[in-house]
């Protein structure tokens, strides 16, 4: 074989190596979750770690907390993102250069987002000080706890602020490409702009909205930065709990961390499969419309 025929394979080698490392780490973690960890003297297959995990109230709370954080933040981000997308398309702001500024939160790291939330929404933050200066509250300690609170308000706010521009980026692009004659036809038949959006534009965008919801839900479910930096001492989000279990001084404790990681893998895999089938459905509908 000459150099030209080898070139594509050599270019793919870094990707293949990373894929092998990823698959090895994934399988190794799943195997450890069943109690097989020779470095700790564990060599017998067992389901005890899974049984103990699902009997442990603290660990079950972590799973529930992560589902709530991901679900609530994703739903709020989708509602606000769709509303802003419609507003931007109606006003023509989507074609304005200033629209690019709205995309900046997508590029900002979660550590910076955490610092921003603390500086704005903590009881020593900007809004607490403003409320105190305006006489709304008698002391800054009366400000509603939004950071390090058991309701994870600060975490949810951080995810919403980070995810909403991504939703707008996708949905506004779809809305702006929908044939305007459809909405005009609906209004000519007596429909209000609101009803035209609700019954014409929104149904056409629903597959894409569902797609971005799956993406941001899966991401926030597995991310640990914001829950770690903004969450309370108890209960811990699932990724944070998995990290704590993984760094336990006793190596024989490692399978518990791998059980939690496996749970996250199962949940994210389920949403990945849903995303795959949703994309196939969208492509099928697109092909039908193109054929028509």
Residue, then its C-alpha position, 0 to 999 in steps of 0.5 A: x500500500x502506498x502513502x496515499x492509501x494509508x493517509x485516511x487510516x492514519x488520520x482516523x487513528x487518533x479517533x480510533x484510539x480515543x474510541x478504544x479508550x472510551x469503550x475500555x473505560x466504559x466496560x471496565x466501570x460496568x464490570x466494577x459495578x458488579x463487584x469485580x475489582x482485583x486491585x481491591x481483592x474483589x473477584x466475584x460477580x455480585x449484584x449486592x452493590x446494586x441492591x444496597x444502592x437502591x435500598x440506600x435512601x441517600x443514594x435514591x435521593x441523589x437520583x431523584x434530585x438529578x432527575x428533578x434538576x434536569x427536568x425542571x431546568x430543561x422544561x423552563x429553558x424550553x418554554x423560555x427559549x421557544x417564546x424568545x424564538x417566536x419573539x425574535x422571529x416576529x420582530x426580525x431580531x434574528x437577522x440582526x447582528x446583535x442577535x449573536x450576543x445572545x449566543x455568548x452563554x453557550x461558550x461560557x464555562x460552567x465554573x464562570x456561570x457558578x460564579x455569576x449565580x453566586x454574585x447575583x443570587x446569593x444572600x450577599x449578592x447583587x440582588x440581595x443588596x438591591x432589595x435591602x437598599x430599596x427597603x424590600x427586606x430588612x436584612x440581606x439574610x431575609x433574601x430568598x436562599x437561592x444558592x446552596x439551598x436544598x431546592x437547587x434554585x441556583x443550579x436550575x437558574x444556572x442551567x436555564x441561563x446556559x441552555x436557553x440560548x442553545x434552544x433559541x439557536x436551534x428553534x429560531x433557525x427552524x421558525x425563520x425557515x418556515x414558509x411565512x405564507x402558512x401563517x398568513x394563510x391561517x390569519x386570512x382564514x380568521x386566525x389570530x397571530x397567537x393561534x397561527x403560532x400555536x396551531x401552525x408554527x409550533x407543531x412544525x417545530x415540535x420535533x426540533x424542540x423535543x430534540x433539543x430538550x433531550x440534548x439539554x436534559x441528558x447533558x444536565x443530568x450527567x454534569x456535576x460542576x453546577x450541583x457541586x459548586x452551587x448545591x447544598x451539602x445534602x442531598x447531593x446530585x447524582x454526579x456529585x454523589x458518584x464523585x464522592x463515592x469514587x474518591x472514598x479512601x477505601x478502594x473496596x468502596x469503588x463499586x458503589x461509585x460505578x453503580x451510580x455511573x452505570x445508572x447515569x449511563x443507562x439514563x443517558x443511553x435511553x435518551x440518546x436512543x430516543x434522540x436517534x429515533x427522533x432524528x430519523x422521524x424528522x428526516x423521514x418527514x423532511x424527505x416526504x415534504x421534499x417529495x411532495 
